[in-house]
């Protein structure tokens, strides 16, 4: 028997805001400011801990290019300058290292606070979030970006501060978005039956993992006008949250 939906779990990139915001705005913004940020904030306990995590990940990274960088890294430089080459390489490779995500989140926090950055949510998203909360549904976010980065997007969005609409935030600390175990852990933390959670994402691989764990899923295909794009692999498809009743699409 199909359970009524009690919680909506949302991806961000390509689902509630354009993918290009991350790749064309957030990533370049952090990359351009990483060196200056590390030098200015390198004595902060939080930043020092994150740099230590980056240094350990670098030592453990088996990739030949990563190890080649170690051979030319400055030995007597500050900790910030020592890890900077690896951080830049991680950004170029779009690696999902949690410490990197946290450092980027700290840089973005400064950008949002200054007004240089704003979360460009799709126009149908804010009213849908409010409508679902008013209907008694719980809301959560699961993104490869850090929880800090998620809250910044929704806290400084083009529709104002929407953080209060969400009850839970999940990032890669919970596990990979392509692993079914991650979704089982999320459901446990939400404290609701597995089948009562709807996950909406633009990634088929993520939907496969979530569906394998028993979650209801919807493929969000913002760029395709077809009701069933060729790569949907049978998942129900939406192009917008406008008028979306989570129970009617599961």
N, C-alpha and C positions, 0 to 999 in steps of 0.2 A: 504494500500500500504506500502511495506517495504521501510523504509528510508535508504539512504546510510549512512554508519558508518562514523562519524566525530570525535569520541573520543573513545579511548580504556582505560578502567578502569581495573587496574590489582591488584590482590591479590599478596602476596609475598610468604609465606610459602607453599611449595608444588607446586607453580605455576612458580615463577621465580627463586627461590633458594630452596635447599632441606629443608624439615621440620626438619631434624636432626641437621641442623646448629643452629637453635634456641634452640631446646631442649637439645642438647648435647654439644654445645659450648657457646652460648650467655647466657642462663639461669645460668649454673654453674659458668661462669665467673663473672656475676654480684653477684650471691649469695655468692661466696667466698670473694668478695671484699666489700660487702655492709657495714659491720661493720666499717672497716677501712675508707671507703669513708665518711660515716656519721660523724665519729669523726674528720676527716681531713677537711671536707667541711661544717660541721654543723653550722658554723657562717655565711655562705653565705645566702643572702636574699632569693635566689631562692630555696635553699635546705631547709631553715627554713619553707618557705611557703608550700613546698611539704610535709614535716614532719607534719605540722599542719593539712594538708588535710588527711594524713594517720591516725593521731590520731583521727580526727573527724569520719572517716570511721569506725575505730575500735569501737568507742563509739556507733555508730549506727548499727553495725553488729550484727544481731540476732543469728548468728550461735553459738551453745553452746560451741564449741571448741574455737572460738574466744573470747567469754566472759570468758571462763575458764583461758585463757592466761592472761586476765586482773587481775585475782586474784593473780597471782604470779609475775606480772611485777614489777620491782624495782621502788619504789616511789621517791627516792631521787637521782636517777641517772640523767644523762644528757638526753636531749630530744632524742638524737640519740639512747641511750641505752633503753629508754623507749619504743620506737616504733619498735625496732629491732625484738623482738619476733613475733609481728604481721606481719611484713614484711616477715620474714622467712616462716611463716605459709601461707601467701598469695602466695608466690612463690611455695611452696609445693602443694597448691591447684590449681595452675595455674589460679588464679583469675585475671580478666582483669581490676583491679583498675587503673584508669588513673594516679594517683600520683605515684604508684609503677612503671608503665611503664616509666614515666618521670625520675624517679630516676635511673632505669636501663639504660635508654638512656644516662644519664650523665656519668655513669660508663663505658658504652660501648664506649662513645666518647673518653675517655682517652685511652682505649684499641686500638681503631682504629688509634688514633694519634701516639701511640707508635709503631705501626706495629704488635702488638700482635693479632689483629683481622683483617680479610679481608672478604668481602662479596662474598661467592662462588656462583655466578650466574650460571645457566645452560648455556652451551656454545652456545645454539641457541638463547638465550635471547638478548644479546647486539646487534647482527646484525639485529634482528627483530625490536628492538626499533629504531635503526637508519633508517631502511627501512621505517617504518611507519611514522616517523617524516619527512623523505624526501618526502613522498607521501602527506604530508599536514595534517596528522592526529594529533589530540591532544592526549597527554598521561597523565594519572593520576594514583595515587596509592591509594588503600584503604586497610588498614591492621589494625589488632587489636594492633599491635605494634605502639608506638608513632610516630608522624611525625619525631621527632628527630632520632629515631631508623631507620626508613625507609630511611632517607637521608644519614645516616651513611653507610648503606649497599650499596646503590648505589654510594655514594661519595667515598667509599674505596673498590670498587669491584675488582674482579680479571680481569676486563676489563678496569680498570681505573675509573675516575670520570664521571659518567653518569647522574648526577643530572640535568644538563642543558637540557636533553631531555624531562623532565617532566614539565608540567605547573601547576599541582595541586597535593596536598598531603592531604589525609584524614585519620583520625584515629578514635578511639571510642568517641572522642568529638562530632563527627557528629551523633553518635548513634550506636546501636548494628548492626553488620553485618547480623544478622538474622531478622532484622526488615525492612519491606518495606519502612517505612517512611525515613529511612536513605538514601536510594537510590534516593528517590524523592528529598530530600534536596540536594544531590550531583548534580543531574541533574540541579536543579535550579541554583546552584553555577557555574556550567560549562557554563550555558547560551546557551544550545543547546536543540533541541527537544529530548524527552525521547527515542524514538526509534532509535536515531542516536548514542546512546552510547552502546558500547559492553563491558560487564563485563566478565572477565576470572578468574576463581577460581577453586580450587580443592575441594571445599566444596559444596555439593548438597544443604544443608540448606541455604547457602548464595545465591546460584543461584536461588532458589525458591523465596526468598525475592526480589531479583533484578528483576526477570522475572515478578513477581506480580506487580511491579511498572512500567512495560513496557519496561525495558531494554532488549536488545539482550544479550544472554549469551552463554558461552562455558564452558564445563567442562574440566579442564586440569587434565589428569590422567597419571602422569609421570611414575607410577610403574606398569601399566597394559598394556600389549601388545594387548589386545582385543579392537576392534573398538567400542564396546558397552559393557562396563563392566556391570555386573548384577545389581549394585547399582546406575547406572547412571540416573534412573528414566526418561528416554526418552530424556535427554539433549544431544545435539550434543557433541561429545568427541574428544579431540585432545591429542596427546602425546608429541608434540613439537611445537615450534613456527616457525620452519624452513619452509619456503615457505608459511606461513599462510597469506592468504588474508582475512582480517576481513569481507569484504562484501560478500565473497563467502561462509561463514559459518553461515550466519544469516538468 
